[in-house]
Structure formats: C-alpha cells, structure tokens
Amino acid sequence: MNKLTFGKTFWTAFIAGGTTGMGNGSVFGAALMCALGRGGFENWGGWGAQAYMPSTFQGFVDWCMFVFGIGFVFIVMLAMKRHGELEAAAGNA
C-alpha cells in the first residue's frame, strides 16, 4: 500500500516545488528578458498591480515564477507518489 498519498505529501511538495520552481522561473525570465531586451525603464513594472502585468519586465518575471512554481509542485507531487508506489511494490512500505 502506498503510504505517500497526495494529502500526506502536499505541503512538502508545495514548499520544495514552489521555491525551486519560482527560483528557476525568475532566472528564466531574467535571462530571457536580458537576451531580448526589456524596453524603456518607465516600463519596468512598478508597484502593486503593475508588478503583475506580463507586458512589463517585472510582470513577465513574476508570471514566469508563478508558472514554473506551479509546474514544479506538480512534478514533485507526482515524483513522491511514484516513489511511494515503488516502495510499496518492493515491500518496504
């Protein structure tokens, strides 16, 4: 029986996957914008809701972080589920 259910591994996957994915997303967004250019300084993003507009530099990086973070959470949850299945099949669970 798989003891590593989604309910038992959610917070571990959320923290580990979210921080890793958001870190990778920020690097991806910054590297992409550095390679392509980001326009004038007046379009950098700003405060409040302006920081999440994907057409600005800061908004683009923030959205990359969100997308990568969510993706990594799902990857970690699936990896933990599969690990639990392998452990159960080996008789070590």
C-alpha positions as CSV (number, residue, x, y, z in Angstrom):
1,M,0.0,0.0,0.0
2,N,1.3,3.4,-1.0
3,K,1.8,5.5,2.2
4,L,2.9,8.6,0.3
5,T,-0.5,10.0,-0.7
6,F,-1.2,13.4,-2.0
7,G,-2.6,14.5,1.3
8,K,0.5,13.5,3.2
9,T,3.0,15.0,0.8
10,F,1.1,18.2,-0.2
11,W,3.0,20.7,2.0
12,T,6.4,19.2,1.4
13,A,5.7,19.2,-2.4
14,F,4.3,22.7,-2.2
15,I,7.3,24.2,-0.4
16,A,10.0,22.3,-2.2
17,G,8.5,22.5,-5.6
18,G,7.3,26.1,-5.2
19,T,10.6,27.5,-4.1
20,T,12.6,25.6,-6.6
21,G,10.2,26.3,-9.5
22,M,9.9,30.0,-8.6
23,G,13.7,30.3,-8.4
24,N,14.1,28.7,-11.8
25,G,11.3,30.9,-13.2
26,S,13.0,34.1,-12.1
27,V,16.3,33.0,-13.6
28,F,14.5,32.0,-16.8
29,G,12.5,35.3,-17.0
30,A,15.5,37.4,-16.3
31,A,17.8,35.6,-18.8
32,L,15.1,35.8,-21.5
33,M,14.5,39.5,-21.0
34,C,18.2,40.2,-20.9
35,A,18.7,38.4,-24.2
36,L,15.7,40.0,-25.8
37,G,15.8,43.4,-24.2
38,R,13.2,44.9,-22.0
39,G,12.3,48.3,-23.4
40,G,12.5,51.6,-21.5
41,F,12.9,52.0,-17.8
42,E,9.5,53.5,-17.5
43,N,8.0,50.1,-18.3
44,W,9.8,48.2,-15.6
45,G,6.7,47.2,-13.8
46,G,6.1,49.4,-10.8
47,W,4.3,48.8,-7.5
48,G,1.1,47.0,-6.7
49,A,-0.9,45.5,-9.6
50,Q,1.5,46.9,-12.1
51,A,4.1,44.4,-10.9
52,Y,2.0,41.6,-12.3
53,M,1.3,42.9,-15.8
54,P,3.0,40.4,-18.2
55,S,3.9,43.2,-20.7
56,T,6.4,44.8,-18.2
57,F,9.8,43.4,-17.2
58,Q,8.8,42.8,-13.5
59,G,5.4,41.4,-14.5
60,F,6.9,39.0,-17.0
61,V,9.4,37.6,-14.5
62,D,6.7,37.3,-11.8
63,W,4.5,35.3,-14.1
64,C,7.4,33.1,-15.1
65,M,7.9,32.5,-11.4
66,F,4.2,31.6,-10.8
67,V,4.1,29.2,-13.8
68,F,7.4,27.4,-13.0
69,G,6.4,27.2,-9.3
70,I,3.1,25.5,-10.1
71,G,4.7,23.2,-12.6
72,F,7.4,22.1,-10.1
73,V,4.8,21.5,-7.4
74,F,3.0,19.0,-9.7
75,I,6.3,17.4,-10.7
76,V,7.3,16.9,-7.1
77,M,3.9,15.5,-6.1
78,L,4.0,13.0,-9.0
79,A,7.5,12.0,-8.1
80,M,6.6,11.4,-4.5
81,K,3.5,9.4,-5.5
82,R,5.6,7.3,-7.8
83,H,8.3,6.8,-5.2
84,G,5.6,5.6,-2.8
85,E,4.4,3.1,-5.4
86,L,7.9,1.7,-5.9
87,E,8.5,1.4,-2.2
88,A,5.1,-0.4,-1.7
89,A,5.9,-2.8,-4.6
90,A,9.3,-3.6,-3.1
91,G,7.7,-4.4,0.2
92,N,9.4,-1.6,2.2
93,A,6.3,0.5,2.9
